[in-house]
Amino acid sequence: MKMSRLVAFSSSLLLGAVLALTGAATASAAQSVQAVDYVALGDSYSSGVGSGSYDSASGDCKRSSKAYPALWAAANSPSSFAFTACSGARTGDVKSGQLGPLSSSTDLVSISIGGNDAGFADVMTTCVLQSEATCLSRIATARSFVDTTLPGNLDSVYSAIRAKAPSAHVVVLGYPRFYKIGGSCVVGLSDKVRTAINGASDYLNAATAKRAADHGFTFADVSGKFTGHEICSGSAWLHSLNLLDIGESYHPTAAGQSGGYLPVLTSAA
C-alpha cells in the first residue's frame, strides 16, 4: 500500500511537471509570436484583390481584411503589423512606396512580387482576347523577361528589404497554377494554352525561389495548396475572367487567401 501511494505520488509529481513545462512552452510560444513585428509587402496577391472586404483607406491598393497577411495578424496578435502591399505593384513600387515600416526591429516580412513585372495581366488579356498563336508568343516573351530582367529586379528589392530590416525573417510567397487541365471548363481557352499559362507560373516561381534563396529568404510555394482548387476544378479558389470586375480576374478568392496562402505563410513564418 505504501509503495502504491509512493508510485501515485511520484506519478502526480511527474504529471504536474510535464503540464507545467508544456504550459510554459505554450506560453513562451505565444509570447514569441506576440513579440513579432510583422510587415506585409507585395502586389495584389498579398493585398487581397479578389477576396473583398477592402479597407477604403487603402484606395486603389485594395488591401483586404481577408488577405493572408491580415488573417495571419488576426490569428497571431503580433506586437505590430504594417500592411503596405498594393494592387498592381511591381518591384520598383515596393522599393519606392512600401518599405517605410521596415526597421532593425522588424522580425517578419512577407512578400509576393514579380508577376506584374513579368506582365501577367497582359499575358492573360492577350490569351483571352487574341489567337492561340499570339497568346503563346506573349507567354514566350514573359518567360524571356523572367530569364533576363526579373532576377535583377528581384535582387534589387530583396537587397532593399534586407538593408532596412537586417534581422527579419523574410518569406517570399509564390503564385498558384491557374488551371486544372481537362477540368470542368468546356469553353474558353484551349488546354494547350492553359498548360502554357500554368507552365509560365511554375517558371516564374522557380526564378523567384532561386533569387529568394540566394538572399537567405524563405520561398513559400502555394501551388500545392491550390491543387484541386484551380480554375476549371469545380471548386476554384481563383476567379476566372470576371467581366463585372476585371481587376478581380485571376486572383484568389477569400477561400484562396485563407485556405491557400494563409497556411503556407503560417508554416513558413
C-alpha positions in Angstrom: 0.0 0.0 0.0 2.8 2.4 0.9 4.5 1.6 -2.4 1.3 2.2 -4.3 0.9 5.6 -2.6 4.5 6.4 -3.4 4.1 5.5 -7.0 0.9 7.5 -7.2 2.6 10.5 -5.6 5.6 10.2 -7.9 3.3 10.0 -10.9 1.4 13.0 -9.8 4.6 15.0 -9.4 5.8 13.9 -12.9 2.4 14.7 -14.5 2.5 18.1 -12.8 6.0 18.8 -14.0 5.1 17.8 -17.6 2.0 20.0 -17.5 4.0 22.9 -16.1 6.6 22.5 -18.8 4.0 22.2 -21.5 2.2 25.2 -20.3 5.4 27.2 -20.1 6.4 26.1 -23.6 2.9 27.1 -24.9 3.1 30.4 -23.1 6.6 31.0 -24.4 5.5 30.2 -28.0 2.5 32.6 -27.6 4.7 35.3 -26.3 7.3 34.8 -29.0 4.6 35.3 -31.7 3.1 38.3 -30.0 6.5 39.9 -29.8 6.8 39.7 -33.6 6.9 43.0 -35.6 5.4 42.0 -38.9 5.4 43.9 -42.2 3.5 42.7 -45.3 4.7 43.9 -48.6 3.8 43.0 -52.2 1.3 43.0 -55.0 -2.4 42.3 -55.4 -1.9 38.7 -54.3 -0.7 40.0 -50.9 -3.1 43.0 -50.7 -6.1 40.6 -51.2 -7.6 41.7 -54.5 -10.4 39.3 -55.3 -11.2 38.5 -51.7 -13.5 41.5 -51.0 -13.8 43.4 -47.7 -11.3 46.1 -48.8 -10.1 48.9 -46.5 -11.5 52.1 -48.0 -8.5 53.9 -46.6 -6.2 51.8 -48.8 -7.8 53.2 -52.0 -6.6 51.6 -55.2 -4.2 49.3 -53.3 -7.3 47.3 -52.3 -6.0 45.9 -49.0 -8.4 43.4 -47.7 -9.1 42.1 -44.2 -9.4 38.7 -45.8 -5.9 38.8 -47.3 -3.5 36.3 -45.8 -1.3 39.0 -44.1 -4.4 40.4 -42.2 -5.6 36.9 -41.4 -2.2 35.9 -40.0 -2.1 39.1 -37.9 -5.6 38.5 -36.6 -4.7 34.9 -35.6 -1.3 35.6 -34.0 -1.7 39.1 -32.5 1.8 40.3 -33.3 3.1 43.3 -31.4 2.9 45.4 -34.6 1.5 44.9 -38.0 2.2 47.1 -41.0 0.3 46.2 -44.2 1.6 48.1 -47.3 1.0 45.6 -50.1 -0.7 47.2 -53.1 -2.6 46.1 -56.1 -0.6 46.5 -59.3 2.7 46.8 -57.5 6.0 45.9 -59.3 9.4 45.6 -57.7 10.1 49.3 -58.2 6.9 50.2 -56.5 7.8 48.1 -53.4 11.1 49.9 -53.2 9.6 53.4 -53.6 6.5 53.1 -51.6 6.2 50.1 -49.3 9.4 49.8 -47.3 8.7 52.7 -44.8 7.6 50.5 -41.9 10.7 48.3 -42.1 13.4 48.8 -39.4 16.0 46.9 -37.4 13.3 45.8 -35.1 11.2 44.1 -37.8 11.0 40.4 -37.2 8.9 39.0 -40.0 8.4 40.2 -43.6 6.1 38.6 -46.2 6.0 39.5 -49.9 4.7 38.3 -53.2 6.1 40.2 -56.2 7.3 39.7 -59.8 4.0 38.8 -61.5 3.4 42.4 -62.7 7.0 42.9 -63.7 6.7 39.8 -65.9 3.4 41.2 -67.4 1.0 38.7 -66.1 -2.1 40.9 -66.6 -1.1 41.5 -70.3 -0.5 37.8 -70.8 -4.0 36.9 -69.6 -5.6 39.7 -71.6 -3.7 38.6 -74.8 -4.6 34.9 -74.2 -8.3 35.7 -73.6 -8.8 38.1 -76.5 -6.4 37.0 -79.2 -5.4 33.9 -81.1 -3.7 30.9 -79.6 -0.5 31.6 -81.5 -0.5 35.2 -80.3 -1.1 34.0 -76.7 1.8 31.5 -76.8 4.1 34.1 -78.3 3.2 36.5 -75.4 3.9 33.8 -72.9 7.3 33.2 -74.5 8.1 36.9 -74.2 7.2 36.8 -70.5 9.4 33.8 -69.9 12.2 35.6 -71.6 11.7 38.5 -69.3 11.9 36.1 -66.3 15.2 34.9 -67.7 16.9 38.2 -68.5 15.4 41.0 -66.4 13.4 39.8 -63.5 16.3 38.3 -61.5 17.9 41.8 -61.3 14.6 43.4 -60.3 14.1 40.8 -57.5 17.7 41.2 -56.3 17.2 45.0 -56.1 14.0 44.8 -53.9 15.3 41.9 -51.8 18.5 43.8 -51.1 16.5 46.9 -50.1 14.4 44.8 -47.7 17.5 43.3 -46.1 19.2 46.7 -45.8 16.2 48.2 -43.9 15.3 45.0 -41.9 18.6 43.2 -41.3 17.3 40.8 -38.7 13.9 40.0 -40.3 12.8 36.5 -41.4 11.6 37.2 -44.9 9.0 34.9 -46.5 8.6 35.2 -50.3 5.3 33.7 -51.4 4.8 32.4 -54.9 1.8 32.2 -57.3 -0.6 29.3 -57.9 -1.1 27.4 -61.1 -4.3 28.8 -62.6 -6.0 25.9 -64.4 -7.0 22.3 -63.9 -6.2 20.7 -67.2 -9.1 18.6 -68.6 -11.3 20.1 -65.9 -14.9 21.3 -65.9 -14.4 24.2 -68.3 -15.7 23.3 -71.7 -15.4 26.7 -73.3 -12.8 29.4 -73.3 -9.0 28.8 -73.6 -7.7 25.5 -75.0 -5.9 23.0 -72.8 -2.8 23.8 -74.7 -3.0 27.5 -73.7 -4.0 26.6 -70.1 -1.0 24.3 -69.8 1.3 27.0 -71.2 -0.1 29.5 -68.6 0.5 27.0 -65.8 4.0 26.4 -67.1 4.7 30.1 -67.0 3.6 30.3 -63.4 5.9 27.5 -62.5 8.7 29.2 -64.4 8.2 32.5 -62.5 8.1 30.6 -59.2 11.3 28.8 -59.9 13.1 32.0 -60.8 11.7 33.7 -57.7 12.7 30.8 -55.4 16.2 30.9 -56.7 16.6 34.7 -56.0 15.0 34.3 -52.6 17.3 31.5 -51.6 20.4 33.5 -52.7 19.3 36.3 -50.4 18.7 33.9 -47.5 15.0 34.3 -47.7 12.4 31.5 -47.4 10.4 30.8 -50.6 6.9 29.5 -49.8 5.2 27.6 -52.7 1.4 27.8 -52.7 0.8 25.6 -55.8 0.3 22.5 -53.7 -2.4 24.1 -51.5 -4.2 25.3 -54.7 -4.1 21.8 -56.3 -7.7 20.8 -56.8 -8.9 24.4 -56.4 -7.7 25.8 -59.8 -10.0 27.4 -62.3 -11.9 24.6 -64.0 -11.7 22.4 -61.0 -15.3 22.8 -59.9 -14.1 24.1 -56.5 -12.0 27.1 -57.6 -10.1 29.3 -55.2 -9.3 31.6 -58.1 -11.5 34.0 -60.1 -11.7 33.3 -63.8 -12.5 36.2 -66.1 -14.9 38.5 -64.3 -16.5 40.9 -66.7 -18.2 42.8 -63.9 -14.9 43.4 -62.1 -12.0 42.9 -64.4 -9.5 43.7 -61.7 -10.5 40.6 -59.7 -10.0 38.2 -62.6 -7.3 35.5 -62.0 -6.9 36.5 -58.3 -7.5 34.3 -55.3 -10.9 34.4 -53.7 -11.3 34.8 -49.9 -11.1 30.9 -49.7 -7.9 31.1 -51.7 -6.4 33.5 -49.2 -7.5 31.6 -46.1 -7.1 28.0 -47.5 -4.2 28.6 -49.9 -1.9 31.4 -48.8 -2.5 31.6 -45.0 -1.4 28.1 -44.1 1.7 28.4 -46.3 2.7 31.6 -44.5 1.9 30.1 -41.1 4.2 27.1 -41.8 7.0 29.3 -43.2 6.8 32.0 -40.6 
